[in-house]
Structure formats: C-alpha cells, structure tokens
Amino acid sequence: MAYIQPLTRQQVDAATGATLDAVQAKLGVLPNMFRTFAHSPVALNAYMQLSGLTASGRLNARQREQIALAVGEANDCGYCVAAHSVIGKGAGLTPAQIELAREAQAEQPRDAALLRLASAIVRDRGHVPTAELDAFKTAGFDDGDILEVLVSVMLNVFTNYTNHLARTDLDFPAAVKRAA
C-alpha cells in the first residue's frame, strides 16, 4: 500500500489538475506516480519540465528509455522498471533490448557506451573515473553528451526515489527478469 496516497483529479487545484489532464491526454492513462507528484506542484512541475527538456535534447526516445531502465534497475525501483518496460516498448525497444538495458547493456555500441556512463554515474555517485569518461568520448561522444546523460540519470533518480519514498502502488505490468 502506498505511503503517499495518489491524489484524484478532484483533490488538486486547477493548475495541478491541468497538468494531470495533459499527462493523461498524452499517455492515455494517469499513472500513480503523477498522481503522487500532485501533492507538490514543485515536484510535479520539476518532473514535467526536466522531462520535456530531456525529450528535446540529443538523446532519442529509445536511448532515454534505455537509461531509465538501467537507472531504475540500479536503484531497485520496481515501479520505474515496470513503467519504462512498457514505455520502452512503445519507443521501439524489443523485449531483449529492454532486458539488456536493465543490465546497463545494449546491442549497439553507442547505446552501450551511454548505459555504461549512466550506470557509472549512479554507481559512483557522480565521481566517475576519468578513464570511464574518456572511454565514453572514444565512443564518439563529447562533453555535452556527458552532461546530457547526467540530466537523464538525475531525472530517473528523482522518479526512483519518489517511488521509493511514496511506496507507489504499481499500475503497470510488473517487470520480471527473464531466466538466464
């Protein structure tokens, strides 16, 4: 059971309600995480703005979903892994690619480099060794890409920790690891 109960549309002010309506119009559903964010317009709007900014950046939807899966798995966020397994499929990831992303791996070398960096940021709490940053650049990325991966990681850590604190009830199909 959720520790922070998700709010209904009727329990929020007009501005928060308009944001929730926009989420529901875009996704076709209103996930519990957004209804939980609705307790704090700052939290809801921080998510919406940062999510919008990352969507307009250098990383494509598939790459952003792969990062979300890797970070969610690293932070043991069942809610986020479940949600991004569904969203990742919608972004074109296959079940095998979703499973690889959860392990911070990818079929494409550039995607694998993105996931290695995202994983290192989480693992090392931002103190990523220079050799790993250099390896990322060797894969064809630059300083701007390092920062953009960082922003995607931050967005996902924000949702992971929100769901940990709130104990958000799962409203996506549970993600189960495939047998090896």
Beta strands, then each sheet from edge to edge (+ up, - down):
end
